[in-house]
Amino acid sequence: MSLRLKLNLLIAAVILTFTTTMLTMELMGTRRAVGEEIEAANRVATQLLSRVALVYANMGSPALVDFLYRLGRVRATEIHLLDSNGVLLYTSPPSPYKAGRDAPEWYSNAILPKRPRQEITLNDGARLVVEADASRAILDGWDEAVQLLIAGSIALLLGNGIVFWLVGRETRPFNTIVRGLEHMRAGDYHTRLPPLPGKEARSMAQAFNRMAQAIEDNMNARQEALEARSNLEENRELTQFIQSRIEEERRDIARELHDEMGQAVTAIKSMGLSIARRDAQSDPRSAEAANLIVETANHLYDVMHSIIPKLRPLALDNLGLEDALEDLVSEWRRHHPDMQFELQMHDLPEAPGDSFKLAAYRIVQEAVTNALKHAHARKIMISLHGSERSLELSVEDDGAGMEQGWAQKRGHHGVRGMRERAQALGGELELQPRDGGGTRVFARLPMD
C-alpha cells in the first residue's frame, strides 16, 4: 500500500474508533438513564395506583375505569384494567410524543431487556396491570445515536477527503525524489534535486544531493584509482622492459668484454712477453717497456674481470641463483676479510625465468652493497626461503641503522631500484629497523 492509502486508513480507523466509542458511551448512558427513569416511574405509579385501587375498591371497576380515563397517560407507564374474566376494560392512551415512531427492536432490547410489571387485584376479581413503558426514552436514545452516527460518517468522509488531499499535496515532492533515484539507478550520477517544499521533503532532497555528490566523488575516485592502477601496471611493464633491456645490454657488454676484450688483452700480454724475451739482452730499454705493457695488460685483465660480474653475473647464467649467490658472498669475503657474512638458503624453488633470478640476485647485491657503504656493520646475514607461491629474502646488518626521516631525503636510488625490481614482478620490498640495531631489508617475490 502507498503511504497515502496507509494514512487514510489510519485516519479512518481513528475516526471509526472514536465514533464507536462515543456510540458505546451513548448506549450505556441511555441504558442507565432509561433504567433509572423506568424504575422510579414504575415505583411511583404502582404505589399511587395501589392507593387508588383501595379507594375505589368498594365502588367497583366502573368507578376505577372512570378515574383512569380522567387520569390519562402516565409517563413511562402502561396501565391495563382487566375484569375477572380477563376482558380488557381500560388501557392507557398512546403517547403523543414522537407518535408513530419506535426504535428498532434490537436497540430496545439492548437498552431495556426486561420491563418491570406489577399487578393489583381488586375485590371483584378485576386486575390492574402496571407495566413500564420506556419506548419514548429509548426512541430519544436511538435518535441521538443516529445523529452521532451521521456526524461520525460525515467526519469520516470529510476527514478522509481532507487528509487524502493534504497527503497528496505533501507527498507530491516524493515523486521528484523517486525520479531522481531512478536516474541514479540508471547511472546518471550528476542528478541533483531542486529545493522541495516542506521541511521533510527539503531535508530528503538535501540528503539525496549529498548522497549523489558522495557517490559521484567516489566514482571519480574509483575511476582515478583504476587509471592510476592502469598507469602503474604500464609503468611496471615499462620498467620491467627497460630493466630487461638494460640487463641484455649488460650481458652483451659483459660477453664482449670477456670474449673480445679478454682475447685482445691476452694478445697484448703475449706480444709484450715475446718482445721482453727477445730484447732482454740486445735492448734492455725495449724489454723494460715490454714488461710494463705486460703489467698493464695484467692490471687491465683484473679490472675487466672485476667489472664483468657487476655488469652480468655469469655464474647466474651458468650455475643458477644458489651457486651465484654463494660465489657473490665468497667474493665479498675475499674483499672484506674483517667482515662476517652469513648465507642461509632453504627450499629455493626453480626460478620461473631470468627476470626472477636476476631480481633476487640484484636485490641481495644492492642491499649488501648499501650495508657495506653506509651501515658500518660488522656482520651481514643473508637469508632466502622459498615456497610454492613466493620467494622471501632478507638482508640484515648490525650497523648504525636508518637515519630519522631518511625516506623524505633525496637520493636513495639503490633502495628505489630494489623496490622497482620487486614491484615489477608483482612483489614488495620493505626496509625495517632491526631488533638490536641495524637494518633489515625484506622482499617477497611471487612465483607467478
Secondary structure, 3 states (H helix, E strand, C coil): CCHHHHHHHHHHHHHHHHHHHHHHHHHHHHHHHHHHHHHHHHHHHHHHHHHHHHHCCCCCHHHHHHHHHHHCCCCCEEEEEECCCCCEEEECCCCCCCCCCCCCHHHHHHHCCCCCEEEEECCCCCEEEEEECCHHHHHHHHHHHHHHHHHHHHHHHHHHHHHHHHHHHHCHHHHHHHHHHHHHHCCCCCCCCCCCCCHHHHHHHHHHHHHHHHHHHHHHHHHHHHHHHHHHHHHHHHHHHHHHHHHHHHHHHHHHHHHHHHHHHHHHHHHHHHHHHHCCCCCHHHHHHHHHHHHHHHHHHHHHHHHHHHHCCHHHHHCCHHHHHHHHHHHHHHHCCCCEEEEEEECCCCCCCHHHHHHHHHHHHHHHHHHHHHHCCCEEEEEEEECCCEEEEEEEECCCCCCCCHHHCCCCHHHHHHHHHHHHCCCEEEEEECCCCCEEEEEEEECC
